[in-house]
Amino acid sequence: MHDNRFLSLRLDPASSVSEDVGTTMRRIEGREWWLWSSAISLTILLSLGIASFALPALLSGVDSFSAFFLDRAVRGLLGLVLLFDVYVVYEQVQIRRIRHEFADQLYKLAVVDPLTGLFNRRYIEHRLEGEVDRCQRYRSSLTMVLFDLDGFKQVNDQHGHAVGDDVLKIFAERLKKATRGADIVSRYGGDEFMALLTDCGPDGVQCVLKRLNGIRVAAGESTVGLGFSVGWADYSVGESIEEFLKRVDAVLYVDKRRPKSLVDLSGASE
């Protein structure tokens, strides 16, 4: 059930992040190419400069007049070397800064959903493995909650993908605020979200769900009432991650099949 809904995930934001990463890589490569080419060019110029002053003096014998100009030339060349060293340090600092930005972009691309800013499916599945290991080792509790937005396709069809994106972003923001800092929330698929709640009893789950009620999203001159289906369960020590996911997904499926009150897109309840 997840795989089909995951196909509806829009790829434009991810493509934008990929373009940013490519731009950063080109910036790093460009600066490094310029740094190395400048170093090679300056080395050649310094060698030619020293040779142009030193060789005539060596061949003809050095008098006091030639020695004066040779000393000035060597001092000038050393000054150029010093300036170039300062330039190299500056460029290395800039390259280091760009590399840090690049690492941040790669991290976001790997673990963060670019549209909502929540963790993505890959990351939370990785964390789920760690949390399950922790439960089995310390016999601590772990609650998985799956959310599926109701009527999301209808919102996209009637109001366009821009409003659909706003729906996803607003729900993601509310979900993040409704959970604790120790909890992990993610966009699990196209209109599906997952939360991993550590050491959270049934009352805590109900508190999270209450904080998500009454969400409305502007859609031109009207508003969209945002409802959702939910399924949740506590991890049972000894069961596999697949079994845990299947069990929570079954509860979600039952809730999706349950009749619900409709919310008129203009804002009036039926």
C-alpha positions in Angstrom: 0.0 0.0 0.0 2.9 2.4 0.7 4.6 1.8 -2.6 1.7 2.9 -4.7 1.2 6.1 -2.8 4.9 6.8 -2.7 4.9 7.1 -6.5 2.8 10.2 -6.2 5.6 12.1 -4.5 6.5 15.1 -6.6 10.1 15.2 -7.7 10.6 19.0 -8.4 11.9 19.9 -4.9 14.4 17.0 -5.0 15.5 18.0 -8.4 16.1 21.5 -7.1 18.3 20.2 -4.3 20.3 18.0 -6.8 20.9 21.1 -8.9 22.2 23.0 -5.9 24.6 20.1 -5.1 25.8 20.1 -8.7 26.3 23.9 -8.6 28.3 23.6 -5.3 30.5 20.9 -6.8 31.2 23.1 -9.8 32.1 26.0 -7.5 34.6 23.8 -5.6 36.1 22.4 -8.8 36.4 25.9 -10.2 38.2 27.3 -7.2 40.5 24.4 -7.0 41.4 24.6 -10.7 42.0 28.3 -10.4 44.2 27.8 -7.3 46.4 25.1 -8.9 46.7 26.9 -12.2 47.6 30.1 -10.3 50.3 28.3 -8.3 51.8 26.7 -11.5 51.7 30.0 -13.3 53.3 32.0 -10.5 56.0 29.3 -10.0 56.9 29.6 -13.7 56.9 33.4 -13.6 59.1 33.4 -10.5 61.5 31.0 -12.0 61.7 33.1 -15.2 62.1 36.3 -13.2 64.9 34.9 -11.0 66.6 33.5 -14.1 66.3 36.8 -16.0 68.1 38.6 -13.2 70.5 36.0 -11.9 71.9 34.5 -15.1 73.2 37.8 -16.6 74.9 38.6 -13.3 76.5 35.2 -13.1 77.7 35.3 -16.7 79.1 38.8 -16.6 80.3 39.1 -13.1 78.4 41.0 -10.4 79.3 44.7 -9.7 77.8 46.8 -7.1 75.2 48.4 -9.5 74.0 45.0 -10.7 74.0 43.7 -7.1 71.7 46.5 -6.1 69.1 45.8 -8.8 69.4 42.0 -8.2 68.7 42.5 -4.5 65.6 44.7 -5.3 64.4 42.1 -7.8 64.8 39.2 -5.3 62.9 41.3 -2.7 60.1 42.0 -5.2 59.8 38.3 -6.0 59.7 37.3 -2.4 57.0 39.9 -1.9 55.0 38.3 -4.7 55.5 34.9 -3.0 54.2 36.3 0.3 51.1 37.8 -1.4 50.5 34.5 -3.2 50.7 32.6 0.1 48.1 34.9 1.6 45.9 34.3 -1.5 46.3 30.5 -1.1 45.3 30.7 2.6 42.2 32.8 1.6 41.2 30.3 -1.2 41.7 27.3 1.1 39.4 29.0 3.7 36.8 29.6 1.0 37.0 26.0 -0.3 36.7 24.7 3.2 33.5 26.8 3.7 32.0 25.6 0.4 32.8 22.0 1.4 30.9 22.4 4.6 27.9 23.8 2.7 28.2 20.9 0.3 28.3 18.4 3.1 25.1 20.0 4.6 23.4 19.8 1.2 24.3 16.1 0.8 23.0 15.5 4.3 19.7 17.1 3.5 19.5 15.3 0.2 20.1 12.0 2.0 17.8 12.3 5.0 15.5 15.3 4.7 12.3 15.6 2.6 12.9 18.8 0.5 9.2 19.8 0.5 8.2 19.5 4.2 11.6 19.6 5.9 10.9 16.4 7.8 13.0 13.4 7.7 12.5 11.2 4.6 11.4 7.5 4.4 15.0 6.2 4.1 16.1 8.0 7.3 13.2 6.9 9.5 13.4 3.3 8.4 17.1 3.4 9.4 16.2 4.9 12.7 13.4 2.4 13.2 16.0 -0.4 13.1 17.9 1.4 15.9 14.9 2.0 18.0 13.7 -1.6 17.7 17.2 -2.7 18.8 17.0 -0.4 21.7 13.6 -1.8 22.7 14.8 -5.3 22.6 17.9 -4.5 24.6 16.4 -2.3 27.3 12.8 -3.4 27.1 11.8 0.2 26.6 8.6 1.2 24.7 8.2 2.4 21.1 5.0 3.6 19.5 4.7 3.9 15.7 2.0 6.2 14.3 1.1 6.3 10.6 -0.9 9.1 9.1 -2.6 9.2 5.7 -4.2 12.5 4.6 -7.9 12.2 3.6 -8.9 13.5 0.2 -5.5 14.6 -0.8 -6.0 13.7 -4.4 -9.2 15.6 -4.5 -7.4 18.7 -3.1 -4.8 18.4 -5.9 -7.4 17.9 -8.6 -9.6 20.8 -7.5 -7.0 23.4 -6.3 -3.8 22.4 -8.0 -0.5 21.0 -6.8 0.6 24.3 -5.2 -2.3 24.0 -2.7 -1.5 20.3 -2.3 2.1 21.2 -1.4 0.8 23.7 1.2 -1.3 21.0 2.7 1.7 18.7 3.1 3.9 21.5 4.5 1.3 22.7 7.0 0.5 19.2 8.2 4.2 18.5 8.6 4.7 21.6 10.6 1.8 20.8 12.9 3.0 17.2 13.3 6.5 18.4 14.3 5.0 20.8 16.8 2.6 18.2 18.2 5.4 15.7 19.0 8.4 16.0 21.4 12.0 16.7 20.6 12.9 13.1 21.3 10.3 11.8 18.8 11.1 11.2 15.1 8.7 12.4 12.4 9.0 11.9 8.7 7.2 12.1 5.4 6.8 8.4 4.7 5.3 8.7 1.2 3.3 11.0 -1.0 0.6 12.0 1.5 1.6 9.6 4.3 3.6 10.5 7.4 5.2 8.4 10.2 6.0 9.3 13.8 8.1 7.2 16.1 7.2 8.0 19.7 9.6 6.8 22.4 8.3 6.0 25.9 4.9 7.3 25.0 1.7 5.7 26.4 -1.8 5.8 24.9 -2.5 9.1 26.6 0.5 10.6 24.9 -0.6 9.4 21.5 -4.1 10.8 22.0 -2.5 14.1 23.0 -0.6 14.2 19.7 -3.7 13.4 17.7 -5.7 16.2 19.4 -3.1 18.7 18.5 -3.6 17.8 14.9 -7.3 18.4 14.8 -8.8 21.5 13.1 -6.1 22.2 10.6 -7.3 24.3 7.7 -5.3 25.4 4.6 -6.1 28.5 2.4 -7.0 27.6 -1.2 -7.7 30.9 -2.9 -10.9 32.4 -1.5 -11.8 29.2 0.2 -10.2 26.9 2.8 -9.5 23.2 2.9 -10.3 21.3 6.0 -7.4 18.9 6.6 -8.5 15.5 7.9 -6.4 12.3 8.2 -6.6 8.6 8.9 -4.3 7.2 11.6 -3.0 3.9 12.7 -0.7 3.2 15.7 0.6 0.4 17.8 3.3 -0.3 20.4 6.3 -2.5 19.5 6.2 -6.0 20.8 9.6 -7.4 21.8 10.6 -10.1 19.5 8.6 -9.2 16.4 10.4 -8.1 13.2 10.3 -4.7 11.8 8.2 -6.0 8.8 5.7 -7.5 11.3 5.6 -4.2 13.2 5.0 -2.2 10.1 2.4 -4.6 8.8 0.5 -4.4 12.1 0.4 -0.6 12.2 -0.5 -0.4 8.5 -3.5 -2.8 9.1 -4.8 -0.4 11.8 -4.4 2.5 9.4 -6.3 0.6 6.7 -9.2 0.0 9.1 -9.4 3.7 10.0 -9.3 4.7 6.3 -12.3 2.5 5.7 -14.2 4.0 8.5 -17.0 6.5 7.5 -16.0 10.0 8.3 -17.8 13.4 8.2 -17.1 15.3 5.1 -15.6 18.8 5.1 -16.7 21.2 2.4 -13.8 22.8 0.6 -15.3 26.2 1.1 -15.1 25.7 4.9 -18.6 24.6 5.9 -19.1 21.1 7.4 -21.7 18.8 6.0 
